[in-house]
Protein backbone atom coordinates (compact mmCIF):
# COMPACT_ATOMS: atom_id res chain seq x y z
CA UNK A 1 0.00 0.00 0.00
CA UNK A 2 2.81 2.43 0.75
CA UNK A 3 4.43 1.83 -2.64
CA UNK A 4 1.20 2.57 -4.49
CA UNK A 5 0.73 5.70 -2.40
CA UNK A 6 4.24 6.95 -3.16
CA UNK A 7 3.75 6.26 -6.88
CA UNK A 8 0.46 8.07 -6.97
CA UNK A 9 1.98 11.01 -5.14
CA UNK A 10 4.83 11.19 -7.69
CA UNK A 11 2.43 11.16 -10.59
CA UNK A 12 0.38 13.81 -8.94
CA UNK A 13 3.42 16.02 -8.40
CA UNK A 14 4.50 15.56 -12.02
CA UNK A 15 1.05 16.45 -13.18
CA UNK A 16 1.04 19.54 -11.02
CA UNK A 17 4.47 20.52 -12.34
CA UNK A 18 3.41 20.02 -15.93
CA UNK A 19 0.28 22.00 -15.33
CA UNK A 20 2.33 24.80 -13.83
CA UNK A 21 4.75 24.77 -16.75
CA UNK A 22 1.89 24.70 -19.20
CA UNK A 23 0.28 27.62 -17.48
CA UNK A 24 3.56 29.50 -17.49
CA UNK A 25 4.04 28.71 -21.17
CA UNK A 26 0.58 29.93 -21.95
CA UNK A 27 1.14 33.12 -20.04
CA UNK A 28 4.44 33.75 -21.84
CA UNK A 29 2.78 33.21 -25.20
CA UNK A 30 0.00 35.60 -24.20
CA UNK A 31 2.54 38.18 -23.09
CA UNK A 32 4.40 37.78 -26.37
CA UNK A 33 1.22 38.20 -28.37
CA UNK A 34 0.36 41.35 -26.44
CA UNK A 35 3.67 43.14 -27.02
CA UNK A 36 3.66 41.84 -30.61
CA UNK A 37 0.40 43.71 -31.17
CA UNK A 38 2.11 46.78 -29.74
CA UNK A 39 4.89 46.29 -32.34
CA UNK A 40 7.44 45.70 -29.59
CA UNK A 41 8.96 42.87 -31.59
CA UNK A 42 12.15 42.47 -29.54
CA UNK A 43 10.15 42.03 -26.32
CA UNK A 44 7.76 39.68 -28.08
CA UNK A 45 10.62 37.54 -29.32
CA UNK A 46 12.05 37.33 -25.81
CA UNK A 47 8.70 36.17 -24.41
CA UNK A 48 8.27 33.54 -27.13
CA UNK A 49 11.80 32.21 -26.58
CA UNK A 50 11.06 31.75 -22.87
CA UNK A 51 7.94 29.84 -23.80
CA UNK A 52 9.93 27.74 -26.26
CA UNK A 53 12.43 26.87 -23.54
CA UNK A 54 9.55 25.21 -21.71
CA UNK A 55 8.26 23.35 -24.75
CA UNK A 56 10.81 23.22 -27.60
CA UNK A 57 8.40 21.46 -30.00
CA UNK A 58 5.64 24.02 -29.78
CA UNK A 59 5.20 24.86 -33.48
CA UNK A 60 2.99 27.85 -32.76
CA UNK A 61 5.71 29.47 -30.67
CA UNK A 62 8.30 28.68 -33.36
CA UNK A 63 6.07 30.31 -35.93
CA UNK A 64 5.53 33.37 -33.74
CA UNK A 65 9.27 33.81 -33.27
CA UNK A 66 9.57 33.71 -37.05
CA UNK A 67 6.98 36.49 -37.26
CA UNK A 68 8.88 38.75 -34.85
CA UNK A 69 12.09 38.25 -36.84
CA UNK A 70 10.23 38.99 -40.08
CA UNK A 71 8.88 42.26 -38.63
CA UNK A 72 12.42 43.12 -37.57
CA UNK A 73 13.50 42.54 -41.22
CA UNK A 74 15.78 39.65 -40.26
CA UNK A 75 14.44 37.54 -43.11
CA UNK A 76 17.12 34.84 -43.00
CA UNK A 77 16.46 34.00 -39.33
CA UNK A 78 12.71 34.30 -39.86
CA UNK A 79 12.74 31.75 -42.68
CA UNK A 80 14.75 29.35 -40.55
CA UNK A 81 12.00 29.50 -37.92
CA UNK A 82 9.29 28.99 -40.55
CA UNK A 83 11.22 26.03 -41.90
CA UNK A 84 11.41 24.48 -38.43
CA UNK A 85 7.67 25.06 -37.99
CA UNK A 86 6.63 23.20 -41.15
CA UNK A 87 9.15 20.45 -40.38
CA UNK A 88 7.87 19.77 -36.87
CA UNK A 89 4.18 20.31 -37.59
CA UNK A 90 1.76 17.57 -38.59
CA UNK A 91 -0.97 20.10 -39.34
CA UNK A 92 -1.41 21.08 -42.98
CA UNK A 93 -2.80 24.46 -42.00
CA UNK A 94 0.36 25.22 -40.02
CA UNK A 95 2.57 23.91 -42.85
CA UNK A 96 0.69 26.06 -45.38
CA UNK A 97 1.08 29.18 -43.25
CA UNK A 98 4.78 28.49 -42.62
CA UNK A 99 5.54 28.00 -46.33
CA UNK A 100 3.45 31.06 -47.24
CA UNK A 101 5.45 33.27 -44.86
CA UNK A 102 8.72 31.73 -46.10
CA UNK A 103 7.71 32.85 -49.58
CA UNK A 104 7.08 36.36 -48.27
CA UNK A 105 10.57 36.42 -46.73
CA UNK A 106 12.19 35.37 -50.00
CA UNK A 107 10.18 38.02 -51.84
CA UNK A 108 11.56 40.67 -49.52
CA UNK A 109 15.06 39.48 -50.42
CA UNK A 110 14.14 39.45 -54.15
CA UNK A 111 15.01 35.76 -54.23
CA UNK A 112 12.12 35.02 -56.55
CA UNK A 113 13.22 31.49 -57.41
CA UNK A 114 13.01 30.31 -53.78
CA UNK A 115 9.82 32.33 -53.28
CA UNK A 116 8.16 30.42 -56.14
CA UNK A 117 9.11 27.10 -54.51
CA UNK A 118 7.86 28.21 -51.09
CA UNK A 119 4.47 29.35 -52.44
CA UNK A 120 4.21 26.15 -54.44
CA UNK A 121 4.68 24.09 -51.25
CA UNK A 122 2.14 26.27 -49.48
CA UNK A 123 -0.41 25.55 -52.21
CA UNK A 124 0.25 21.82 -51.87
CA UNK A 125 -0.99 22.09 -48.30
CA UNK A 126 -3.85 24.46 -49.09
CA UNK A 127 -4.59 24.85 -52.83
CA UNK A 128 -7.65 27.03 -52.18
CA UNK A 129 -5.82 30.00 -50.61
CA UNK A 130 -6.25 32.93 -53.02
CA UNK A 131 -3.56 35.06 -51.43
CA UNK A 132 -0.99 32.30 -51.83
CA UNK A 133 -2.00 31.78 -55.48
CA UNK A 134 -1.65 35.50 -56.16
CA UNK A 135 1.76 35.63 -54.51
CA UNK A 136 2.84 32.53 -56.43
CA UNK A 137 1.85 34.09 -59.77
CA UNK A 138 3.57 37.37 -58.88
CA UNK A 139 6.76 35.57 -57.86
CA UNK A 140 6.80 33.65 -61.17
CA UNK A 141 6.35 36.87 -63.16
CA UNK A 142 9.14 38.64 -61.27
CA UNK A 143 11.38 35.59 -61.68
CA UNK A 144 10.91 35.62 -65.47
CA UNK A 145 11.63 39.33 -65.59
CA UNK A 146 14.73 38.86 -63.44
CA UNK A 147 16.03 36.09 -65.70
CA UNK A 148 15.41 38.21 -68.78
CA UNK A 149 17.33 41.13 -67.29
CA UNK A 150 20.17 38.82 -66.30
CA UNK A 151 20.35 37.42 -69.84
CA UNK A 152 20.38 40.94 -71.32
CA UNK A 153 23.07 42.00 -68.89
CA UNK A 154 25.09 38.89 -69.71
CA UNK A 155 24.74 39.55 -73.44
CA UNK A 156 25.86 43.12 -72.93
CA UNK A 157 28.77 41.94 -70.80
CA UNK A 158 29.76 39.42 -73.50
CA UNK A 159 29.66 42.16 -76.13
CA UNK A 160 31.78 44.43 -73.94
CA UNK A 161 34.26 41.61 -73.36
CA UNK A 162 34.46 40.90 -77.10
CA UNK A 163 34.96 44.59 -77.83
CA UNK A 164 37.66 44.80 -75.19
CA UNK A 165 39.40 41.77 -76.67
CA UNK A 166 39.18 43.25 -80.17
CA UNK A 167 40.51 46.60 -78.97
CA UNK A 168 43.38 44.84 -77.21
CA UNK A 169 44.10 42.80 -80.34
CA UNK A 170 44.12 45.93 -82.51
CA UNK A 171 46.43 47.65 -80.05
CA UNK A 172 48.78 44.67 -80.01
CA UNK A 173 48.77 44.56 -83.83
CA UNK A 174 49.60 48.27 -84.03
CA UNK A 175 52.42 47.88 -81.55
CA UNK A 176 53.69 44.89 -83.53
CA UNK A 177 53.66 46.89 -86.78
CA UNK A 178 55.64 49.68 -85.16
CA UNK A 179 58.20 47.23 -83.82
CA UNK A 180 58.64 45.69 -87.29
CA UNK A 181 59.65 49.03 -88.85
CA UNK A 182 62.64 50.25 -86.88
CA UNK A 183 64.65 50.80 -90.09
CA UNK A 184 62.12 53.32 -91.37
CA UNK A 185 62.50 55.33 -88.24
CA UNK A 186 66.29 55.07 -88.57
CA UNK A 187 66.24 56.18 -92.17
CA UNK A 188 63.92 58.99 -91.32
CA UNK A 189 66.22 59.96 -88.48
CA UNK A 190 69.28 59.81 -90.77
CA UNK A 191 67.49 61.82 -93.42
CA UNK A 192 66.57 64.44 -90.86
CA UNK A 193 70.12 64.46 -89.54
CA UNK A 194 71.54 64.86 -93.05
CA UNK A 195 69.09 67.64 -93.72
CA UNK A 196 70.14 69.37 -90.52
CA UNK A 197 73.80 68.95 -91.46
CA UNK A 198 73.16 70.46 -94.91
CA UNK A 199 71.28 73.37 -93.36
CA UNK A 200 74.15 73.92 -90.93
CA UNK A 201 76.63 73.76 -93.82
CA UNK A 202 74.64 76.28 -95.86
CA UNK A 203 74.45 78.53 -92.85
CA UNK A 204 78.21 78.24 -92.35
CA UNK A 205 78.81 79.18 -96.00
CA UNK A 206 76.59 82.23 -95.59
CA UNK A 207 78.49 83.19 -92.48
CA UNK A 208 81.81 82.77 -94.30
CA UNK A 209 80.63 84.99 -97.13
CA UNK A 210 79.50 87.53 -94.62
CA UNK A 211 82.91 87.42 -92.98
CA UNK A 212 84.66 87.85 -96.36
CA UNK A 213 82.46 90.82 -97.12
CA UNK A 214 82.72 92.42 -93.73
CA UNK A 215 85.33 90.71 -91.60
CA UNK A 216 85.27 92.28 -88.16
CA UNK A 217 88.98 91.54 -87.80
CA UNK A 218 89.85 93.88 -90.70
CA UNK A 219 89.47 97.67 -90.31
CA UNK A 220 86.71 99.08 -92.47
CA UNK A 221 87.85 101.53 -95.18
CA UNK A 222 86.33 104.94 -95.50
CA UNK A 223 83.45 104.67 -97.91
CA UNK A 224 84.27 108.06 -99.38
CA UNK A 225 87.72 106.83 -100.48
CA UNK A 226 86.53 103.43 -101.63
CA UNK A 227 86.86 104.30 -105.34
CA UNK A 228 90.31 105.81 -104.94
CA UNK A 229 91.64 102.92 -102.91
CA UNK A 230 90.30 100.16 -105.15
CA UNK A 231 93.13 97.96 -106.41
CA UNK A 232 93.47 97.22 -110.11
CA UNK A 233 92.24 93.82 -111.15
CA UNK A 234 94.84 91.09 -111.71
CA UNK A 235 96.11 90.65 -115.24
CA UNK A 236 94.75 87.97 -117.45
CA UNK A 237 97.20 85.36 -118.82
CA UNK A 238 99.19 86.83 -121.83
CA UNK A 239 98.07 90.39 -121.15
CA UNK A 240 100.65 93.28 -121.02
CA UNK A 241 100.78 95.65 -118.12
CA UNK A 242 99.76 99.32 -118.36
CA UNK A 243 103.39 100.39 -117.95
CA UNK A 244 104.39 98.29 -120.92
CA UNK A 245 101.58 99.80 -122.96
CA UNK A 246 102.72 103.28 -122.10
CA UNK A 247 106.33 102.56 -123.11
CA UNK A 248 105.20 101.02 -126.36
CA UNK A 249 103.06 104.00 -127.20
CA UNK A 250 105.92 106.38 -126.61
CA UNK A 251 108.19 104.28 -128.79
CA UNK A 252 105.57 104.12 -131.50
CA UNK A 253 105.14 107.86 -131.49
CA UNK A 254 108.90 108.32 -131.82
CA UNK A 255 109.10 105.77 -134.57
CA UNK A 256 106.23 107.40 -136.47
CA UNK A 257 108.11 110.64 -136.53
CA UNK A 258 111.18 108.95 -138.01
CA UNK A 259 109.44 106.86 -140.56
CA UNK A 260 106.40 108.83 -141.55
CA UNK A 261 107.04 108.07 -145.23
CA UNK A 262 107.14 104.36 -144.57
CA UNK A 263 103.92 104.05 -142.55
CA UNK A 264 101.89 102.81 -145.47
CA UNK A 265 104.60 100.51 -146.80
CA UNK A 266 105.57 98.69 -143.59
CA UNK A 267 103.62 97.46 -140.68
CA UNK A 268 104.94 97.96 -137.27
CA UNK A 269 105.93 94.63 -135.81
CA UNK A 270 105.42 94.07 -132.12
CA UNK A 271 102.97 92.91 -129.54
CA UNK A 272 99.38 93.75 -130.50
CA UNK A 273 98.11 96.54 -128.40
CA UNK A 274 94.56 97.06 -127.35
CA UNK A 275 93.48 100.63 -127.67
CA UNK A 276 90.79 100.13 -125.06
CA UNK A 277 91.79 99.86 -121.48
CA UNK A 278 91.08 96.58 -119.79
CA UNK A 279 90.75 98.01 -116.31
Helices and strands as residue ranges (DSSP letters): H 2-37, H 41-54, H 59-71, H 75-88, H 92-108, H 112-125, H 130-179, H 182-213, G 223-225, H 242-258, G 260-262
